[in-house]
Structure formats: C-alpha cells, structure tokens
Amino acid sequence: MSERNLDFDTIIERRNTMSLKYDYAERLGFPADILPLWIADMDFKTSSYVQDALKEVVEHGIFGYSEALSDYYVAVREYFQKKYNYDFEERELIKTPGVVFAIAVAVRSLTNEGDAVMIQSPVYYPFSATIEHNGRKVVDSTLIYDEKENRYVIDFKDFEQKIVDNDVRLFLLCNPHNPVSRVWRKEELLKLGDICLRHNVLVVSDEIHADFTFVGKHHVFASLRPEFEDITVTCTSPSKTFNLAGLQLANIIIKNPTIRRAFVHEYRVSGYSELNVMGYVSTVAAYRNGGEWYDAMHEYIRKNAEYVKEFVDANLPKIRMINHEATYLVWLDFRKTGLSVDELDNKIIYQSRLWLDSGKIFGKSGEGFQRINVACPRKILEEAMKRLKEVFG
Ligand SMILES: Cc1ncc(COP(=O)(O)O)c(C=O)c1O
C-alpha cells in the first residue's frame, strides 16, 4: 500500500458536508460567494492511511464503547520520541476530546475561582474565554511587535511583574504561537519557564501546532528542564497535523503525579469517559504511516505562506505580513490602511468577500490585523489574494 492523497492542488467541494468553515456563512448573513479562510482546519484530504483505517471501522459496523490500549500509546510515544526526542510513560498520557477541553480541565483543576491565569495576547481566543467561563481572572502579558525584526517578542520584565502583582497561578503558553506564528526559541522558553518556577506558576503548554514549524526547531517546553516537566501540562493532538479536528481527540502529557491526579479527577467530574473510536484509529494510522503525506503537506503549506508574503509585498503596499515561522495561519497587519476595526472587518467581508479571522478576537492587541488560513489549494489562495488586491491594492 502507498499513500494516495498527495494531491493538494485539486479543490474539493466542502459545502454541504456539515463543515463549520464552509456551511456556516449563510447563517451569519455573509455574501453567498464568500471565501472562507478562517477556522483552523485544512481543505486537504487527510492521509489515505487514515481514510483506510476509518473505512475498516465503518465496514466492521459495530460502534460500541471504545478504549485505546498499549498499541495506541506506543504509536503516540514513538511519534514524539522520533520527532521531538520527547518520551513519556503510558500512565502519563491522558486522552481528551480536544485541546480546548483539556485547557478547561487544567484551569479548573489547577486553580481556584478568582485566581489569576496568564496569557500572552494576541493569542488563540479560547484561552481567555476558558479562563473567564470558569470564573478565573485573565492576566495578559501582551506580546510586543518588533517592527524591525517583523516578529513578536516577549516582554519578560512585564511577564514577571504581572505574575507577582496578580499572584498568577497558571500560565497558558501557546508553543508555537497562534496567531502570530512564532516558534519560541529555546532561550525564550527557558526564560519563561524559569520565571514560572521562581513564582510557583504552573504551565499549560499548548503544542498543537508543533508539527507546523518552518523556522528553527520546535522545543517541547517540558523537555527543556526536569523542573519544567514537574510543573507542566503538555497538550498535543494529531488534529491540526492530519486534519482530524472533527474526530475530537487530543493527547495530554502530565508527568507530575499530583497534577495528573487533579486533572484526571476534574476530567471525571465532567462526566466524559470513553472517547470516539474514530479518533483513536485515525491517530494510530496517522502517527504510524502518515509520514509521506505529512512531508508533502508541510512543503505545500510552506510554499503557500511564501506565496502570500510575495503577493502582499508586491501588491498590497498598506498591508504587511508578519514573518511566518509556524502554523498554517498567517498574520497580516492592516493598520496602515487607517481603517477602524469595524471598517476593516466590513471591507474584508462585504467588499473582498473573504471570511478571515479578525485580529480583534485574539485580544485588543490583535486589532487592525487579520489571520488567514493558508491550508488550502493554491488556487483558493490566489483567488483570495486577488480579492484583497481589488479592495486594498
Ligand atoms: C492553539 C490552539 N489550541 C487548540 C486548538 C483547538 O484544539 P481542539 O480542537 O483540540 O480543541 C486550536 C485550533 O485552532 C489552536 O489553534
């Protein structure tokens, strides 16, 4: 058997497939021909190995309660060992129905109501939503946009001061960072971790985008010091990498037994137990046999992001693309257009007829920016760029 799904150019119809990305625009009253490049899933078929494994389950036809046993653990472990030189034991791996679910469980189990939880905006919006929904306080150490380097950096002094001032108990790290697409360097992660250690701050490291690293190297935060392992909940998932978000499965690694016990207890309190068999089966197939598909997809996305950069530089003088280091989401700065946040959103939606993620949803620091999902056939991206040029060129 060999990989069959290596064609990333052909546009696959996603309308009328219960796709949130494609089928929800009408309900929001957006133009009928709007092109969606917002939510983070891909317009590509997953690996054919995953499809075949799922077909086998469908053919079997019995969908009873499921449990992933040691072969599941071995597949996940080998993937992380090989790719990131990171190892863990079977009991340290907890499967959840998604990373956001795991973040909510971590917030509830590792902090008390009213406690302060740190984020670094602009950041994936469920971070602040989860903190607020659970009655905790959001503390934001906003990332700084370094105009000269064209990338975001951390204000470490502010980060530490805010921890002290607010008695922060937990830090939600986005590693790599969505939406600003930073691959955090080892020195940066060491500095952040050392500050957290100094002030007894626990860390949730969301590493869901790790496999989309295009510059330098991804570091599993917990792997950098034995002391970091002891304070960290590491969130991983094959869902971004292999386009499996609808199958709802994440792998959470917690080394510290006390933190793990608290997390598992809170997870049980939620009433959720056995996960979806489709998630288990696809994870094993993807991690064992998806290598060829992954390499080709990674290259396709790298080139798509490069294409956007070249197009923006050549055709859209008032827009700047922030250096793309990671994720399949590119971050565009529209502030030089002089438009207000609402004017910009309206122009994008109703004139360019593009459904992007408005920067404002990632926090106040995201205002004036837009996030574009480039995990789509090049033709879709070319059409999106054409529409941007018509309005902003
Ligand atoms: C940083 C980050 N974490 C988590 C998720 C979603 O994870 P899940 O679907 O497993 O809840 C996303 C999706 O875009 C993301 O960007």
The ligand as a MOL file (V3000), in Angstrom:
LIG
                    3D

  0  0  0     0  0            999 V3000
M  V30 BEGIN CTAB
M  V30 COUNTS 16 16 0 0 0
M  V30 BEGIN ATOM
M  V30 1 C -3.5010 26.9700 19.7980 0
M  V30 2 C -4.6800 26.0780 19.5700 0
M  V30 3 N -5.0690 25.2310 20.5450 0
M  V30 4 C -6.1420 24.4200 20.3960 0
M  V30 5 C -6.8820 24.4180 19.2300 0
M  V30 6 C -8.0930 23.5510 19.1040 0
M  V30 7 O -7.8830 22.3190 19.6340 0
M  V30 8 P -9.0890 21.3060 19.8030 0
M  V30 9 O -9.8820 21.3300 18.5350 0
M  V30 10 O -8.3780 20.0050 20.0330 0
M  V30 11 O -9.8670 21.7350 20.9850 0
M  V30 12 C -6.5110 25.2950 18.1940 0
M  V30 13 C -7.3070 25.3340 16.9630 0
M  V30 14 O -7.1670 26.1920 16.1330 0
M  V30 15 C -5.3900 26.1330 18.3680 0
M  V30 16 O -5.0060 26.9810 17.4180 0
M  V30 END ATOM
M  V30 BEGIN BOND
M  V30 1 1 1 2
M  V30 2 1 2 3
M  V30 3 2 2 15
M  V30 4 2 3 4
M  V30 5 1 4 5
M  V30 6 1 5 6
M  V30 7 2 5 12
M  V30 8 1 6 7
M  V30 9 1 7 8
M  V30 10 2 8 9
M  V30 11 1 8 10
M  V30 12 1 8 11
M  V30 13 1 12 13
M  V30 14 1 12 15
M  V30 15 2 13 14
M  V30 16 1 15 16
M  V30 END BOND
M  V30 END CTAB
M  END
